[in-house]
Amino acid sequence: MKRLEFFFDFSSPYSYVASESIESIASKYDRTVDFTPILLGAVFKVTGGRPLTDLHASKSGYSARDFARSARFFGVPFKMPTVFPLATVTAARAMVWLQAQRSDKAASFMHAVFRAFFAEDRNISELAVVANVAAQVGIDATALAAGVQEQSVKDRLKAHVDEAIARGVFGAPTIFVDGEMFWGNDRLAQVERWLERGPF
Amino acid sequence: MKRLEFFFDFSSPYSYVASESIESIASKYDRTVDFTPILLGAVFKVTGGRPLTDLHASKSGYSARDFARSARFFGVPFKMPTVFPLATVTAARAMVWLQAQRSDKAASFMHAVFRAFFAEDRNISELAVVANVAAQVGIDATALAAGVQEQSVKDRLKAHVDEAIARGVFGAPTIFVDGEMFWGNDRLAQVERWLERGPF
Protein backbone atom coordinates (compact mmCIF):
# COMPACT_ATOMS: atom_id res chain seq x y z
CA MET A 1 0.00 0.00 0.00
CA LYS A 2 1.23 3.49 -0.79
CA ARG A 3 2.24 5.68 2.09
CA LEU A 4 2.00 9.21 3.33
CA GLU A 5 4.48 10.74 5.77
CA PHE A 6 3.46 12.71 8.84
CA PHE A 7 6.18 14.47 10.87
CA PHE A 8 5.03 15.77 14.23
CA ASP A 9 6.08 17.01 17.65
CA PHE A 10 4.03 15.93 20.65
CA SER A 11 3.92 19.53 21.90
CA SER A 12 2.47 20.93 18.67
CA PRO A 13 -1.27 21.64 18.98
CA TYR A 14 -1.76 21.70 15.22
CA SER A 15 0.03 18.34 14.98
CA TYR A 16 -2.46 17.01 17.50
CA VAL A 17 -5.47 18.33 15.59
CA ALA A 18 -4.12 17.00 12.29
CA SER A 19 -3.26 13.63 13.85
CA GLU A 20 -6.94 13.13 14.59
CA SER A 21 -7.89 13.12 10.91
CA ILE A 22 -4.82 12.19 8.88
CA GLU A 23 -5.43 8.44 8.96
CA SER A 24 -9.02 8.74 7.75
CA ILE A 25 -7.90 11.05 4.94
CA ALA A 26 -5.12 8.66 3.96
CA SER A 27 -7.32 5.58 4.04
CA LYS A 28 -9.86 7.20 1.69
CA TYR A 29 -7.10 7.09 -0.91
CA ASP A 30 -5.72 3.70 0.06
CA ARG A 31 -2.71 5.07 1.88
CA THR A 32 -1.22 4.26 5.22
CA VAL A 33 0.48 6.88 7.36
CA ASP A 34 4.12 6.79 8.46
CA PHE A 35 4.24 8.77 11.71
CA THR A 36 7.62 10.29 12.46
CA PRO A 37 8.20 12.06 15.78
CA ILE A 38 10.62 14.97 15.72
CA LEU A 39 11.74 17.61 18.21
CA LEU A 40 10.78 21.08 17.05
CA GLY A 41 13.26 22.65 19.46
CA ALA A 42 16.11 20.95 17.61
CA VAL A 43 14.62 21.93 14.26
CA PHE A 44 14.22 25.56 15.35
CA LYS A 45 17.90 25.71 16.35
CA VAL A 46 18.74 25.21 12.69
CA THR A 47 15.89 27.10 11.04
CA GLY A 48 15.59 29.99 13.48
CA GLY A 49 11.96 29.19 14.19
CA ARG A 50 10.26 30.00 17.47
CA PRO A 51 7.35 28.43 19.34
CA LEU A 52 4.04 30.15 18.58
CA THR A 53 3.76 31.15 22.22
CA ASP A 54 7.22 32.75 22.30
CA LEU A 55 6.38 35.66 20.07
CA HIS A 56 4.95 39.15 20.37
CA ALA A 57 1.90 39.18 22.67
CA SER A 58 -0.48 39.79 19.76
CA LYS A 59 0.62 36.65 17.95
CA SER A 60 0.97 34.40 20.99
CA GLY A 61 -2.40 35.51 22.34
CA TYR A 62 -4.06 34.92 18.99
CA SER A 63 -2.32 31.55 18.65
CA ALA A 64 -3.66 30.31 21.98
CA ARG A 65 -7.15 31.36 20.94
CA ASP A 66 -6.70 29.79 17.52
CA PHE A 67 -5.52 26.45 18.98
CA ALA A 68 -8.78 26.07 20.87
CA ARG A 69 -11.01 27.46 18.13
CA SER A 70 -9.40 25.26 15.47
CA ALA A 71 -9.84 22.21 17.70
CA ARG A 72 -13.52 23.04 18.10
CA PHE A 73 -13.84 23.66 14.36
CA PHE A 74 -12.45 20.20 13.63
CA GLY A 75 -14.38 18.57 16.47
CA VAL A 76 -11.31 17.58 18.47
CA PRO A 77 -11.35 17.78 22.30
CA PHE A 78 -8.90 20.42 23.50
CA LYS A 79 -7.94 22.04 26.79
CA MET A 80 -4.96 24.38 26.80
CA PRO A 81 -2.27 22.58 28.83
CA THR A 82 -1.11 24.22 32.04
CA VAL A 83 2.53 23.56 31.17
CA PHE A 84 3.12 24.53 27.55
CA PRO A 85 5.27 24.01 25.63
CA LEU A 86 7.18 21.21 27.33
CA ALA A 87 9.96 18.74 26.56
CA THR A 88 8.73 15.91 24.36
CA VAL A 89 11.98 13.96 24.04
CA THR A 90 10.82 11.09 26.28
CA ALA A 91 7.47 10.70 24.51
CA ALA A 92 9.22 10.89 21.13
CA ARG A 93 11.77 8.24 22.14
CA ALA A 94 8.95 6.04 23.38
CA MET A 95 7.29 6.37 19.98
CA VAL A 96 10.56 5.47 18.24
CA TRP A 97 11.04 2.45 20.50
CA LEU A 98 7.49 1.27 19.86
CA GLN A 99 7.83 1.61 16.12
CA ALA A 100 10.62 -0.97 16.30
CA GLN A 101 9.25 -3.18 19.10
CA ARG A 102 5.47 -2.93 18.91
CA SER A 103 4.70 -1.21 15.65
CA ASP A 104 1.09 -2.40 15.93
CA LYS A 105 0.69 -0.17 18.99
CA ALA A 106 2.59 2.91 17.86
CA ALA A 107 -0.32 4.85 16.36
CA SER A 108 -2.59 4.14 19.34
CA PHE A 109 0.16 5.30 21.65
CA MET A 110 0.66 8.50 19.66
CA HIS A 111 -3.04 9.36 19.80
CA ALA A 112 -3.18 8.57 23.52
CA VAL A 113 -0.17 10.79 24.29
CA PHE A 114 -1.58 13.68 22.25
CA ARG A 115 -4.92 13.41 24.06
CA ALA A 116 -3.26 13.08 27.46
CA PHE A 117 -1.47 16.37 26.80
CA PHE A 118 -4.02 18.41 24.88
CA ALA A 119 -7.31 17.11 26.23
CA GLU A 120 -6.45 15.91 29.73
CA ASP A 121 -3.68 18.37 30.68
CA ARG A 122 -1.26 15.67 31.75
CA ASN A 123 2.44 16.50 31.84
CA ILE A 124 3.81 14.27 29.09
CA SER A 125 7.38 15.47 29.69
CA GLU A 126 7.45 13.00 32.60
CA LEU A 127 8.43 9.41 31.96
CA ALA A 128 5.90 8.21 34.55
CA VAL A 129 3.07 9.86 32.60
CA VAL A 130 4.29 8.51 29.27
CA ALA A 131 4.60 5.00 30.74
CA ASN A 132 1.14 5.25 32.25
CA VAL A 133 -0.38 6.31 28.93
CA ALA A 134 1.45 3.42 27.27
CA ALA A 135 0.02 0.97 29.77
CA GLN A 136 -3.47 2.29 29.04
CA VAL A 137 -3.13 1.20 25.42
CA GLY A 138 -1.75 -2.23 26.30
CA ILE A 139 1.98 -1.61 26.19
CA ASP A 140 4.38 -3.06 28.78
CA ALA A 141 5.27 0.11 30.70
CA THR A 142 8.41 -1.34 32.28
CA ALA A 143 9.81 -2.42 28.94
CA LEU A 144 9.01 0.99 27.48
CA ALA A 145 10.71 2.80 30.37
CA ALA A 146 13.86 0.79 29.67
CA GLY A 147 13.49 1.20 25.92
CA VAL A 148 13.59 5.00 25.96
CA GLN A 149 17.04 4.78 27.54
CA GLU A 150 18.55 2.73 24.72
CA GLN A 151 21.25 4.49 22.74
CA SER A 152 19.89 3.11 19.47
CA VAL A 153 16.53 4.73 20.24
CA LYS A 154 18.15 8.08 21.03
CA ASP A 155 20.16 7.84 17.83
CA ARG A 156 17.12 6.99 15.75
CA LEU A 157 15.18 9.99 17.04
CA LYS A 158 18.15 12.22 16.27
CA ALA A 159 18.25 10.74 12.78
CA HIS A 160 14.56 11.59 12.32
CA VAL A 161 15.25 15.20 13.27
CA ASP A 162 18.23 15.37 10.92
CA GLU A 163 16.22 13.82 8.11
CA ALA A 164 13.38 16.28 8.65
CA ILE A 165 15.73 19.26 8.54
CA ALA A 166 17.47 17.89 5.45
CA ARG A 167 14.12 17.57 3.72
CA GLY A 168 13.15 21.15 4.47
CA VAL A 169 10.92 20.68 7.51
CA PHE A 170 10.73 23.82 9.67
CA GLY A 171 7.49 23.25 11.60
CA ALA A 172 4.88 20.68 12.47
CA PRO A 173 2.87 18.94 11.36
CA THR A 174 4.61 18.46 8.04
CA ILE A 175 3.10 16.00 5.59
CA PHE A 176 4.80 14.56 2.54
CA VAL A 177 2.73 13.08 -0.25
CA ASP A 178 4.90 11.51 -2.95
CA GLY A 179 7.64 13.98 -2.05
CA GLU A 180 5.39 17.06 -2.03
CA MET A 181 5.61 18.91 1.28
CA PHE A 182 2.64 20.42 3.09
CA TRP A 183 3.06 22.34 6.34
CA GLY A 184 0.28 22.70 8.85
CA ASN A 185 -3.05 21.29 9.80
CA ASP A 186 -4.58 23.96 7.58
CA ARG A 187 -3.11 22.31 4.48
CA LEU A 188 -5.01 19.05 4.94
CA ALA A 189 -7.56 20.09 2.32
CA GLN A 190 -4.70 20.50 -0.15
CA VAL A 191 -3.23 17.16 0.94
CA GLU A 192 -6.56 15.56 0.21
CA ARG A 193 -6.83 17.22 -3.20
CA TRP A 194 -3.33 15.94 -4.04
CA LEU A 195 -4.23 12.41 -2.96
CA GLU A 196 -7.45 12.51 -4.94
CA ARG A 197 -6.32 14.06 -8.21
CA GLY A 198 -2.53 14.14 -8.11
CA PRO A 199 -0.26 17.17 -8.52
CA PHE A 200 -1.81 20.60 -8.94
CA MET B 1 -26.38 45.51 6.30
CA LYS B 2 -23.96 43.90 8.73
CA ARG B 3 -20.30 44.14 7.94
CA LEU B 4 -17.13 42.14 8.02
CA GLU B 5 -13.66 43.67 8.24
CA PHE B 6 -10.76 42.67 6.01
CA PHE B 7 -7.30 44.10 6.76
CA PHE B 8 -4.77 43.53 4.01
CA ASP B 9 -1.43 44.56 2.56
CA PHE B 10 -1.10 44.75 -1.22
CA SER B 11 2.17 42.78 -1.06
CA SER B 12 0.64 39.84 0.84
CA PRO B 13 -0.03 36.86 -1.44
CA TYR B 14 -2.44 35.29 1.02
CA SER B 15 -4.30 38.61 1.23
CA TYR B 16 -4.61 38.50 -2.54
CA VAL B 17 -5.93 34.94 -2.58
CA ALA B 18 -8.40 35.69 0.22
CA SER B 19 -9.52 38.92 -1.44
CA GLU B 20 -10.75 36.90 -4.39
CA SER B 21 -13.35 35.07 -2.30
CA ILE B 22 -14.12 37.18 0.78
CA GLU B 23 -16.94 39.16 -0.85
CA SER B 24 -18.75 36.05 -2.06
CA ILE B 25 -18.43 34.48 1.40
CA ALA B 26 -19.71 37.66 3.05
CA SER B 27 -22.63 38.09 0.67
CA LYS B 28 -23.83 34.53 1.34
CA TYR B 29 -24.50 35.70 4.88
CA ASP B 30 -25.81 39.16 3.94
CA ARG B 31 -22.66 40.99 4.90
CA THR B 32 -20.64 43.61 3.13
CA VAL B 33 -16.87 43.81 3.42
CA ASP B 34 -14.95 46.77 4.81
CA PHE B 35 -11.53 46.62 3.15
CA THR B 36 -8.76 48.28 5.15
CA PRO B 37 -5.29 48.61 3.65
CA ILE B 38 -2.39 48.44 6.08
CA LEU B 39 1.39 48.35 5.79
CA LEU B 40 2.79 45.10 7.15
CA GLY B 41 6.28 46.58 7.39
CA ALA B 42 4.98 49.09 9.93
CA VAL B 43 3.09 46.36 11.77
CA PHE B 44 6.17 44.13 11.87
CA LYS B 45 8.23 46.93 13.43
CA VAL B 46 5.95 46.67 16.44
CA THR B 47 5.23 42.94 16.50
CA GLY B 48 8.66 41.67 15.46
CA GLY B 49 7.19 39.86 12.48
CA ARG B 50 9.14 39.18 9.32
CA PRO B 51 8.11 38.72 5.69
CA LEU B 52 7.68 35.05 4.76
CA THR B 53 10.48 35.37 2.27
CA ASP B 54 12.93 36.82 4.80
CA LEU B 55 13.33 33.66 6.84
CA HIS B 56 15.45 30.53 6.85
CA ALA B 57 15.77 29.09 3.33
CA SER B 58 13.55 26.12 4.20
CA LYS B 59 10.64 28.32 5.18
CA SER B 60 11.04 30.95 2.49
CA GLY B 61 11.42 28.30 -0.20
CA TYR B 62 8.35 26.46 1.03
CA SER B 63 6.41 29.71 1.26
CA ALA B 64 7.07 30.62 -2.35
CA ARG B 65 5.91 27.15 -3.38
CA ASP B 66 2.87 27.40 -1.13
CA PHE B 67 1.84 30.82 -2.51
CA ALA B 68 1.56 29.36 -5.99
CA ARG B 69 0.05 26.04 -4.92
CA SER B 70 -2.55 27.72 -2.71
CA ALA B 71 -3.50 30.05 -5.55
CA ARG B 72 -4.00 27.05 -7.84
CA PHE B 73 -5.94 25.27 -5.12
CA PHE B 74 -8.35 28.21 -4.85
CA GLY B 75 -8.45 28.78 -8.60
CA VAL B 76 -6.82 32.20 -8.50
CA PRO B 77 -4.37 33.25 -11.23
CA PHE B 78 -0.87 33.67 -9.79
CA LYS B 79 2.61 34.37 -11.07
CA MET B 80 5.34 34.99 -8.53
CA PRO B 81 6.29 38.68 -8.93
CA THR B 82 9.82 39.46 -10.04
CA VAL B 83 10.15 42.16 -7.40
CA PHE B 84 8.85 40.81 -4.07
CA PRO B 85 8.09 42.07 -1.55
CA LEU B 86 7.85 45.72 -2.51
CA ALA B 87 6.64 49.01 -1.02
CA THR B 88 2.87 49.26 -1.06
CA VAL B 89 2.45 52.66 0.54
CA THR B 90 1.40 54.37 -2.69
CA ALA B 91 -1.17 51.72 -3.56
CA ALA B 92 -2.47 51.75 0.01
CA ARG B 93 -2.80 55.55 0.01
CA ALA B 94 -4.62 55.36 -3.31
CA MET B 95 -7.06 52.90 -1.74
CA VAL B 96 -7.59 55.23 1.23
CA TRP B 97 -8.15 58.20 -1.06
CA LEU B 98 -10.65 56.25 -3.15
CA GLN B 99 -12.58 55.08 -0.11
CA ALA B 100 -13.28 58.76 0.63
CA GLN B 101 -13.63 60.07 -2.92
CA ARG B 102 -14.94 57.20 -5.02
CA SER B 103 -15.99 54.52 -2.59
CA ASP B 104 -17.97 52.82 -5.38
CA LYS B 105 -14.67 52.09 -7.13
CA ALA B 106 -12.51 51.11 -4.18
CA ALA B 107 -13.09 47.35 -4.25
CA SER B 108 -12.61 47.16 -8.01
CA PHE B 109 -9.39 49.09 -7.66
CA MET B 110 -8.16 46.77 -4.90
CA HIS B 111 -8.81 43.68 -6.99
CA ALA B 112 -7.15 45.24 -10.02
CA VAL B 113 -4.03 46.20 -8.05
CA PHE B 114 -3.74 42.73 -6.53
CA ARG B 115 -4.05 41.12 -9.95
CA ALA B 116 -1.60 43.57 -11.51
CA PHE B 117 0.96 42.53 -8.91
CA PHE B 118 0.30 38.83 -8.42
CA ALA B 119 -0.98 37.76 -11.82
CA GLU B 120 0.62 40.25 -14.23
CA ASP B 121 3.92 40.92 -12.45
CA ARG B 122 3.55 44.69 -12.60
CA ASN B 123 5.54 46.80 -10.16
CA ILE B 124 2.80 48.31 -8.03
CA SER B 125 5.29 50.24 -5.90
CA GLU B 126 5.37 52.78 -8.75
CA LEU B 127 2.77 55.54 -8.83
CA ALA B 128 2.61 55.34 -12.61
CA VAL B 129 1.55 51.69 -12.40
CA VAL B 130 -0.99 52.36 -9.66
CA ALA B 131 -2.45 55.26 -11.64
CA ASN B 132 -2.60 53.14 -14.78
CA VAL B 133 -4.43 50.36 -12.96
CA ALA B 134 -6.83 52.94 -11.54
CA ALA B 135 -7.53 54.30 -15.01
CA GLN B 136 -8.33 50.77 -16.19
CA VAL B 137 -11.17 50.56 -13.70
CA GLY B 138 -12.55 53.97 -14.58
CA ILE B 139 -10.82 56.19 -12.03
CA ASP B 140 -9.40 59.60 -12.89
CA ALA B 141 -5.67 58.81 -12.75
CA THR B 142 -4.59 62.44 -12.45
CA ALA B 143 -6.87 63.07 -9.50
CA LEU B 144 -5.65 59.90 -7.84
CA ALA B 145 -2.00 60.84 -8.35
CA ALA B 146 -2.71 64.11 -6.55
CA GLY B 147 -4.82 62.42 -3.90
CA VAL B 148 -2.08 60.09 -2.69
CA GLN B 149 -0.03 63.16 -1.79
CA GLU B 150 -2.66 64.63 0.53
CA GLN B 151 -1.65 64.80 4.17
CA SER B 152 -5.09 63.67 5.28
CA VAL B 153 -4.71 60.53 3.18
CA LYS B 154 -1.29 59.80 4.64
CA ASP B 155 -2.67 60.35 8.12
CA ARG B 156 -5.64 58.10 7.51
CA LEU B 157 -3.44 55.24 6.33
CA LYS B 158 -1.26 55.66 9.40
CA ALA B 159 -4.39 55.59 11.55
CA HIS B 160 -5.41 52.30 9.89
CA VAL B 161 -2.03 50.78 10.77
CA ASP B 162 -2.27 52.05 14.34
CA GLU B 163 -5.80 50.72 14.69
CA ALA B 164 -4.76 47.32 13.33
CA ILE B 165 -1.87 47.05 15.79
CA ALA B 166 -4.10 48.18 18.66
CA ARG B 167 -6.61 45.47 17.76
CA GLY B 168 -3.97 42.74 17.74
CA VAL B 169 -3.25 42.44 14.03
CA PHE B 170 0.21 40.99 13.33
CA GLY B 171 -0.18 39.68 9.78
CA ALA B 172 -2.43 39.76 6.74
CA PRO B 173 -5.06 39.08 5.78
CA THR B 174 -6.80 39.57 9.11
CA ILE B 175 -10.55 39.30 9.18
CA PHE B 176 -12.82 40.46 11.99
CA VAL B 177 -16.31 39.05 12.29
CA ASP B 178 -18.29 40.73 15.08
CA GLY B 179 -14.99 41.37 16.87
CA GLU B 180 -13.63 37.84 16.46
CA MET B 181 -10.22 37.86 14.76
CA PHE B 182 -9.14 35.38 12.11
CA TRP B 183 -5.66 35.48 10.60
CA GLY B 184 -4.87 34.08 7.20
CA ASN B 185 -6.51 32.93 4.03
CA ASP B 186 -6.53 29.46 5.57
CA ARG B 187 -9.04 30.56 8.19
CA LEU B 188 -11.75 31.45 5.66
CA ALA B 189 -13.54 28.16 6.35
CA GLN B 190 -13.72 29.14 10.03
CA VAL B 191 -14.88 32.65 9.08
CA GLU B 192 -17.66 31.08 7.07
CA ARG B 193 -18.66 28.76 9.91
CA TRP B 194 -18.81 31.77 12.24
CA LEU B 195 -20.95 33.72 9.80
CA GLU B 196 -23.26 30.76 9.31
CA ARG B 197 -23.74 29.56 12.86
CA GLY B 198 -22.26 32.18 15.14
CA PRO B 199 -19.56 31.74 17.76
CA PHE B 200 -17.94 28.33 18.21
Contacts between the chains, C-beta under 8 A, distances in Angstrom:
chain1	res1	chain2	res2	distance
A	46	B	56	7.6
A	47	B	55	7.9
A	47	B	56	4.2
A	47	B	58	5.5
A	47	B	59	6.4
A	48	B	55	7.0
A	48	B	56	4.9
A	49	B	56	7.3
A	49	B	59	7.4
A	55	B	47	7.9
A	55	B	48	7.0
A	56	B	46	7.6
A	56	B	47	4.2
A	56	B	48	5.0
A	56	B	49	7.3
A	56	B	170	6.3
A	58	B	47	5.5
A	58	B	165	7.7
A	58	B	168	4.6
A	58	B	169	7.1
A	58	B	170	4.5
A	59	B	47	6.4
A	59	B	49	7.4
A	59	B	170	4.6
A	59	B	171	7.7
A	61	B	168	6.8
A	62	B	168	6.3
A	62	B	170	7.1
A	62	B	181	6.4
A	62	B	183	6.2
A	65	B	181	7.9
A	66	B	183	7.4
A	66	B	187	7.8
A	69	B	190	6.7
A	69	B	200	7.0
A	70	B	190	7.3
A	72	B	200	5.2
A	73	B	189	7.6
A	73	B	190	5.3
A	73	B	193	6.4
A	73	B	200	6.6
A	165	B	58	7.7
A	168	B	58	4.6
A	168	B	61	6.8
A	168	B	62	6.3
A	169	B	58	7.2
A	170	B	56	6.3
A	170	B	58	4.4
A	170	B	59	4.6
A	170	B	62	7.1
A	171	B	59	7.7
A	181	B	62	6.4
A	181	B	65	7.9
A	183	B	62	6.2
A	183	B	66	7.4
A	184	B	186	7.5
A	186	B	184	7.5
A	186	B	186	3.8
A	186	B	187	7.6
A	187	B	66	7.8
A	187	B	186	7.5
A	189	B	73	7.6
A	190	B	69	6.7
A	190	B	70	7.2
A	190	B	73	5.3
A	193	B	73	6.4
A	200	B	69	7.1
A	200	B	72	5.2
A	200	B	73	6.6
